[in-house]
Amino acid sequence: MRRVAVVGVTSSGKTTLAQELARRLGAPHIEMDALHWGAGWVQAEPELFRQRVSEALAPEAWVADGNYGEVRDLVWGRADTLVWLDYPLARALWRLIVRTFRRVGRRIVLWNGNRETLRGALFSRDSLFLYLFESHRRLRRTYPALFQQPAYRHLRVVRLRSPRQTARWLASGR
């Protein structure tokens, strides 16, 4: 493993796992959200986002986390390993609840000065809760088909279905 993509639904633990893998590999951690979101929750223009991602993927080793389809060809095409955190919906929902209230309550600054709000998390059309429900089923349906595409057949896919399985995989050093 030299170039690892970590994917999964929101709050599955992508960033936490990617940070740990990057530490173990002595490689940079690339957080796609930080490249995608500008100040005030403004999304980077597609060309700028692709440029940022392409530049971040230039080193020989890295660990990237995120599910952005608009840069999948860049990330997955260059990765040698893809780790899919495919946890049950209830697990991700619980984690999202805890994470959201922690971030809002502590006023944690995310990428480029952004902070989550309860209003945005719960009541906006961009709600992560709505996104979680929509994306969980979609990713389970589309990822296996994507892995079979010729452009991604080179990937070593590691599908982890629980935090316990993830811990065992990490402990194995594979």
C-alpha positions in Angstrom: 0.0 0.0 0.0 1.5 3.3 -1.1 -1.6 5.2 -2.5 -4.8 4.5 -0.6 -8.3 5.8 -1.2 -10.7 5.6 1.8 -14.4 5.8 1.0 -17.7 5.3 2.8 -20.8 7.2 3.8 -20.6 10.4 5.8 -19.5 9.7 9.4 -18.3 6.2 8.7 -14.8 7.2 9.9 -13.1 7.8 6.6 -10.9 10.7 7.9 -10.0 9.0 11.1 -8.9 5.9 9.3 -7.1 7.8 6.6 -5.2 9.8 9.2 -4.1 6.6 10.9 -3.1 4.9 7.7 -1.1 8.0 6.6 0.7 8.0 10.0 1.6 4.3 9.6 2.7 4.7 6.0 4.6 7.9 6.6 2.5 9.5 3.8 0.5 12.7 3.5 -3.2 12.6 4.3 -5.4 14.2 1.7 -8.8 15.2 2.9 -11.0 15.8 -0.1 -13.5 18.0 1.9 -10.6 20.5 2.6 -9.9 20.7 -1.2 -13.6 21.0 -2.1 -15.1 23.5 0.4 -14.0 27.1 0.5 -14.9 29.7 3.1 -18.6 30.1 3.7 -19.3 26.6 2.5 -18.7 27.6 -1.1 -17.8 24.7 -3.3 -14.7 24.9 -5.5 -15.4 25.2 -9.2 -15.0 21.7 -10.8 -11.8 22.7 -12.7 -10.2 24.1 -9.6 -11.2 21.1 -7.5 -9.7 18.7 -10.0 -6.5 20.8 -10.1 -6.2 20.8 -6.3 -6.8 17.0 -6.2 -4.3 16.4 -9.0 -1.6 18.4 -7.2 -2.3 16.7 -3.9 -2.0 13.2 -5.5 1.4 14.1 -7.1 3.6 12.4 -4.3 4.4 8.7 -4.7 2.6 7.9 -1.5 -0.6 9.3 0.1 -3.9 8.4 1.8 -7.0 10.2 0.5 -10.5 10.2 2.0 -13.7 11.2 0.3 -16.4 10.1 -2.1 -16.3 12.9 -4.7 -17.4 11.3 -8.0 -16.1 14.3 -10.0 -12.5 13.3 -9.0 -12.9 9.6 -8.7 -11.0 9.0 -11.9 -8.0 10.9 -10.5 -8.1 9.3 -7.0 -9.1 5.7 -7.8 -7.1 5.8 -11.1 -3.8 6.5 -9.2 -4.6 4.5 -6.0 -3.3 1.0 -5.5 -5.6 0.2 -2.6 -9.2 1.3 -1.8 -10.6 0.8 1.7 -14.4 0.9 1.8 -16.0 1.5 5.2 -19.3 -0.2 4.5 -20.9 0.1 7.9 -24.6 -0.4 8.7 -26.8 2.7 8.3 -27.6 2.8 12.0 -23.9 2.9 12.9 -23.2 5.8 10.6 -26.4 7.6 11.7 -25.3 7.4 15.4 -21.8 8.6 14.5 -23.3 11.5 12.5 -25.5 12.5 15.4 -22.6 12.5 17.9 -20.2 14.2 15.5 -22.7 16.9 14.6 -23.6 17.8 18.1 -19.9 17.8 19.1 -18.9 20.0 16.3 -21.8 22.4 16.8 -21.5 22.5 20.6 -17.7 23.1 20.5 -17.9 25.4 17.5 -15.2 23.3 15.8 -13.6 25.0 12.8 -13.5 22.7 9.8 -12.1 23.5 6.4 -11.3 27.0 5.4 -13.0 28.5 8.5 -16.3 26.7 8.1 -18.4 25.6 11.1 -21.4 23.3 11.2 -24.7 24.6 12.5 -27.7 22.7 13.7 -29.9 24.5 11.3 -27.6 23.5 8.4 -27.1 20.0 9.6 -30.8 19.2 10.2 -32.9 21.6 8.2 -31.1 22.6 5.0 -31.5 21.0 1.6 -27.8 20.1 2.0 -28.3 18.3 5.3 -25.8 15.6 6.0 -28.6 13.5 7.5 -30.5 13.5 4.3 -27.3 12.8 2.4 -26.6 9.9 4.6 -29.9 8.2 3.9 -29.7 8.9 0.2 -26.1 7.8 -0.2 -26.0 4.7 1.9 -28.1 2.6 -0.4 -26.7 4.2 -3.5 -23.0 3.5 -2.6 -23.8 -0.1 -1.7 -25.4 -0.5 -5.1 -22.9 1.4 -7.3 -19.5 0.7 -5.7 -19.3 -3.0 -6.6 -20.1 -2.2 -10.2 -17.5 0.6 -10.3 -14.8 -1.8 -8.9 -15.4 -4.0 -12.0 -14.8 -1.2 -14.5 -11.5 -1.7 -16.4 -10.2 1.6 -15.1 -10.4 0.4 -11.5 -9.7 -3.3 -11.7 -6.1 -2.6 -10.6 -7.4 -1.6 -7.1 -7.0 -3.9 -4.2 -10.4 -3.4 -2.5 -10.7 -3.9 1.2 -14.4 -3.8 2.3 -14.8 -3.4 6.0 -18.3 -3.8 7.5 -17.8 -2.9 11.1 -15.4 -0.9 13.3 -14.3 -4.2 14.9 -13.4 -5.6 11.5 -11.6 -2.3 10.7 -9.6 -2.6 13.9 -8.6 -6.2 13.1 -7.6 -5.2 9.6 -5.4 -2.4 11.0 -3.9 -4.6 13.6 -3.0 -7.2 10.9 -0.8 -4.6 9.2 -2.1 -5.5 5.7 
